């Protein structure tokens, strides 16, 4: 950490980047606190901010509760057990709804109602996250820039566009200045995945959208590309190659070894090579934590371990169109 915090006469902005929090309450709280902890001026939360599952918590006739979590039925009899259950659900990034047995049976046969409930709970959590950011960062001068990802439903993401916020900035689709001179464009879409997530588009469409966004940047030498999908074959996108014909998709194995490949976007890589922005911020592939150079561009994927409550991130010092230093963090 020493080189990152050396005193310098040069004025710089310290940026903290994390991504793929997937609704995890504990990880988000660490993210909001990271500004003060690391003395960062700017927080950037990349895409995939909402959770993946809704957990019904069934209230039984004897006053106890039960819930199925990660394949295990948990019977809850005491207040302490109930508190632990709710905290575990939040840690994993899931949502929950306490309901009677009859409501549970009714929901089981109504997928549309389940989807509406899931979206309502996802919106509620995002609203709470905005409130927390506004409370914790009020008066600090720290701003929190947030974008969605491919896993985030467009209807849910509308919550981010709240008016009148001081610290919380919904930056997707915008050319947003993180300080007086450095402009950031944010794209949360990804190329197709085996899971058919809400915001997937073809690589060609992604490339066209990036071009539209790039036209908003006044100076590429001082630009930040906050693109959820990492550049193809950059090592920031390395993951097991999957057989899409199975349900669920399964890793392809050859000669007893799992086949690895670059699952990132060719259009993202092409844009970085073409425009050579100062900095690229990426996520999407949780296991491909790293920093690489593509030409003059420093590209970062901090990885994600949200389900364990760990906040993986990267601190970056920027000044006058240059990445002065960076440091991966985990906490």
C-alpha positions in Angstrom: 0.0 0.0 0.0 2.9 2.3 0.5 3.4 3.5 -3.1 -0.3 4.3 -3.4 -0.3 6.7 -0.5 3.0 8.6 -1.1 2.7 12.3 -0.7 2.7 14.1 -4.0 2.5 17.7 -5.2 0.4 16.6 -8.1 -3.3 16.8 -7.7 -5.0 13.5 -8.2 -8.4 11.8 -7.8 -8.6 8.6 -5.9 -11.2 6.2 -7.3 -12.5 3.0 -5.7 -14.1 0.5 -8.0 -16.1 -2.7 -7.2 -18.6 -4.6 -9.2 -21.0 -7.6 -9.2 -22.4 -7.1 -5.7 -25.6 -9.0 -6.7 -27.7 -7.6 -4.0 -25.4 -8.6 -1.1 -26.2 -6.3 1.9 -23.0 -6.8 3.7 -20.8 -6.2 0.6 -22.7 -3.1 -0.3 -22.2 -1.6 3.2 -18.5 -2.3 2.9 -18.5 -0.6 -0.5 -20.2 2.6 0.8 -17.8 2.7 3.7 -14.8 2.2 1.4 -14.7 5.9 0.5 -13.8 7.1 3.9 -11.7 4.0 4.7 -9.5 4.4 1.7 -9.7 8.2 1.5 -11.2 7.9 -2.0 -13.0 10.8 -3.7 -15.0 8.7 -6.0 -16.8 5.3 -5.7 -17.8 3.4 -8.8 -20.0 0.4 -8.5 -20.1 -1.6 -11.8 -23.0 -3.7 -13.0 -25.0 -6.7 -11.6 -26.2 -4.9 -8.5 -29.5 -6.8 -7.9 -30.0 -10.2 -6.4 -30.7 -13.5 -8.0 -33.3 -15.3 -5.9 -36.4 -14.8 -3.8 -36.6 -16.9 -0.6 -40.1 -17.5 0.8 -40.0 -17.6 4.6 -43.1 -19.6 5.6 -44.8 -18.8 8.9 -46.2 -22.0 10.4 -49.2 -22.4 12.6 -47.1 -23.0 15.7 -45.4 -19.6 15.3 -42.2 -21.0 13.9 -40.8 -20.4 10.4 -39.2 -22.5 7.7 -37.2 -21.6 4.6 -35.3 -23.5 1.9 -31.9 -22.0 1.5 -29.2 -23.4 -0.8 -31.1 -26.7 -1.0 -31.5 -27.1 2.7 -34.7 -26.7 4.6 -34.1 -24.5 7.7 -36.5 -24.7 10.6 -36.5 -21.5 12.7 -37.8 -21.7 16.3 -36.2 -18.8 18.1 -35.7 -15.0 17.5 -31.9 -15.6 17.2 -32.4 -18.2 14.6 -34.8 -15.9 12.7 -32.3 -13.1 12.8 -29.5 -15.3 11.6 -31.7 -16.6 8.7 -32.5 -13.1 7.5 -28.9 -12.0 7.8 -27.8 -15.0 5.8 -30.3 -14.3 3.0 -29.1 -10.7 2.8 -25.5 -11.7 2.8 -26.1 -14.0 -0.2 -27.8 -11.2 -2.0 -31.2 -12.9 -2.0 -34.6 -11.3 -1.2 -37.2 -12.7 1.2 -40.9 -12.5 2.0 -42.5 -13.8 5.1 -45.8 -15.4 4.2 -48.5 -17.9 5.3 -48.7 -21.4 3.9 -51.7 -20.5 1.7 -50.0 -17.5 0.2 -46.9 -19.6 -0.5 -49.0 -22.3 -2.3 -50.8 -19.6 -4.3 -47.5 -18.1 -5.5 -46.2 -21.5 -6.5 -48.9 -21.6 -9.2 -48.5 -18.0 -10.4 -45.2 -17.3 -12.0 -46.2 -13.7 -13.0 -47.0 -12.9 -9.3 -43.6 -14.3 -8.3 -41.9 -12.1 -10.8 -43.8 -9.0 -9.7 -42.9 -9.7 -6.1 -39.3 -10.3 -7.0 -39.1 -6.9 -8.8 -40.8 -5.1 -6.0 -38.3 -6.5 -3.5 -35.4 -5.7 -5.8 -36.6 -2.1 -6.2 -37.1 -1.8 -2.4 -33.5 -2.9 -1.7 -32.1 -0.5 -4.3 -34.1 2.4 -2.8 -32.7 1.4 0.6 -29.2 1.4 -0.9 -29.6 4.9 -2.3 -30.9 6.1 1.1 -27.8 4.6 2.8 -25.4 6.2 0.3 -27.0 9.6 0.8 -26.9 9.2 4.6 -23.3 7.9 4.9 -21.8 10.2 2.2 -23.6 13.3 3.0 -21.3 16.3 3.4 -18.1 14.2 2.7 -17.7 15.3 -1.0 -17.5 11.6 -2.0 -19.8 10.7 -4.9 -21.0 7.2 -5.7 -21.5 6.3 -9.4 -23.6 3.3 -10.1 -24.5 1.4 -13.2 -26.5 -1.8 -13.9 -25.3 -5.0 -15.5 -26.7 -7.7 -17.7 -28.4 -9.5 -14.7 -30.4 -6.3 -13.7 -33.9 -6.0 -15.0 -34.5 -2.6 -16.8 -37.7 -1.9 -14.8 -35.9 -2.4 -11.5 -33.0 -0.1 -12.6 -35.4 2.8 -13.1 -35.2 3.3 -9.3 -31.6 4.5 -9.7 -32.8 7.6 -11.5 -33.9 9.3 -8.4 -33.9 13.1 -8.5 -32.3 15.3 -5.9 -29.6 13.0 -4.7 -26.3 14.6 -3.5 -23.9 11.7 -3.5 -25.6 8.9 -5.5 -25.2 9.2 -9.3 -26.9 6.9 -11.7 -24.4 7.0 -14.5 -25.4 4.4 -17.1 -25.9 5.8 -20.6 -24.3 9.1 -19.5 -21.1 11.0 -20.0 -20.4 11.7 -16.3 -17.4 13.6 -15.0 -15.9 11.9 -11.9 -13.9 15.1 -11.2 -13.2 18.4 -13.1 -11.4 16.7 -16.0 -12.0 13.0 -16.3 -15.1 11.8 -18.1 -16.6 8.3 -17.6 -19.1 6.5 -19.9 -20.9 3.5 -18.6 -22.4 0.5 -20.4 -24.1 -2.3 -18.5 -25.2 -4.6 -21.3 -23.3 -7.9 -22.0 -23.1 -10.2 -24.9 -25.3 -13.4 -24.8 -24.8 -15.9 -21.9 -26.2 -19.4 -21.4 -28.5 -18.0 -18.7 -30.4 -15.6 -21.0 -30.2 -12.7 -18.5 -32.4 -9.5 -18.8 -29.9 -7.2 -20.6 -28.0 -9.2 -23.2 -27.5 -8.0 -26.8 -25.4 -9.2 -29.7 -21.7 -8.1 -29.8 -22.5 -6.1 -32.9 -25.3 -4.2 -31.1 -23.0 -3.7 -28.1 -20.3 -2.2 -30.4 -22.8 0.2 -32.0 -24.0 1.4 -28.6 -20.4 1.9 -27.4 -19.8 4.0 -30.5 -22.8 6.2 -29.5 -21.4 6.6 -26.0 -17.9 7.3 -27.2 -19.2 10.2 -29.2 -20.1 11.9 -25.9 -16.5 11.9 -24.6 -14.7 15.3 -25.1 -11.1 13.9 -24.5 -10.3 10.2 -24.8 -6.9 10.8 -23.2 -8.8 11.5 -20.0 -11.6 9.0 -20.4 -12.8 6.1 -18.3 -14.7 3.2 -20.0 -16.9 1.7 -17.3 -18.1 -1.3 -19.3 -19.5 -4.3 -17.5 -18.4 -6.8 -20.2 -14.6 -7.2 -20.2 -12.5 -7.1 -23.3 -12.3 -10.4 -25.1 -9.2 -12.6 -24.6 -7.7 -10.1 -22.1 -7.3 -12.5 -19.1 -10.0 -10.4 -17.4 -12.6 -12.6 -19.1 -11.2 -16.1 -18.6 -13.7 -18.7 -17.3 -14.7 -22.3 -18.0 -16.2 -22.8 -21.5 -19.7 -24.1 -21.1 -21.9 -26.5 -23.0 -25.1 -24.4 -23.7 -27.1 -27.5 -24.7 -27.4 -28.8 -21.2 -29.7 -27.6 -18.4 -28.0 -26.1 -16.5 -25.0 -25.4 -18.7 -22.0 -27.5 -17.8 -18.3 -27.0 -18.2 -16.7 -28.6 -21.3 -14.0 -31.1 -20.3 -11.2 -32.4 -22.6 -8.5 -34.8 -21.7 -9.7 -34.6 -18.1 -9.3 -30.8 -17.9 -11.9 -28.1 -17.9 -11.6 -26.0 -21.0 -11.0 -22.3 -20.3 -11.7 -19.5 -22.7 -12.2 -15.8 -23.0 -15.9 -15.0 -22.6 -15.6 -11.2 -22.9 -16.8 -8.9 -25.7 -14.8 -8.4 -28.9 -16.6 -5.1 -29.4 -15.4 -3.9 -26.0 -11.8 -4.8 -26.9 -12.1 -3.2 -30.3 -13.3 0.1 -28.7 -10.5 0.1 -26.2 -7.9 -0.5 -28.9 -9.4 2.2 -31.1 -9.9 5.0 -28.5 -7.2 4.1 -26.0 -9.0 5.6 -23.0 -7.0 6.2 -19.8 -8.9 3.5 -17.8 -11.2 0.6 -18.3 -13.4 -0.7 -15.5 -14.9 -4.2 -16.0 -16.6 -7.0 -14.2 -19.1 -9.8 -15.3 -16.5 -12.6 -15.0 -16.2 -13.0 -11.2 -13.2 -15.3 -11.2 -11.0 -13.2 -13.5 -9.6 -10.7 -11.1 -6.7 -8.8 -12.6 -5.2 -5.7 -14.2 -3.9 -5.6 -17.8 -2.7 -3.1 -20.3 -4.3 -2.8 -23.7 -2.1 -0.2 -25.4 -2.0 2.8 -23.0 -5.3 1.7 -21.4 -5.2 0.2 -17.9 -8.0 -2.3 -17.7 -9.2 -3.7 -14.4 -11.5 -6.5 -13.2 -11.5 -6.6 -9.4 -13.5 -9.9 -9.4 -16.3 -10.7 -7.0 -16.9 -12.8 -3.9 -20.2 -11.1 -2.9 -21.8 -14.3 -1.5 -19.0 -14.6 1.1 -19.5 -11.0 2.2 -16.0 -10.0 0.8 -15.6 -6.8 -1.0 -13.1 -7.1 -3.8 -12.1 -3.8 -5.3 -9.4 -1.7 -6.8 -8.1 1.7 -5.8 -6.9 3.9 -8.6 -5.1 7.2 -8.5 -5.7 9.3 -11.6 -4.3 12.7 -12.6 -4.2 14.7 -15.8 -5.2 11.7 -18.0 -2.8 9.2 -16.4 -3.2 6.3 -14.1 -0.6 7.2 -11.5 -1.0 4.0 -9.4 -3.5 1.2 -8.6 -3.9 -1.4 -5.9 -6.2 -4.3 -5.6 -8.1 -4.6 -2.3 -10.0 -7.3 -0.4 -11.9 -6.8 2.8 
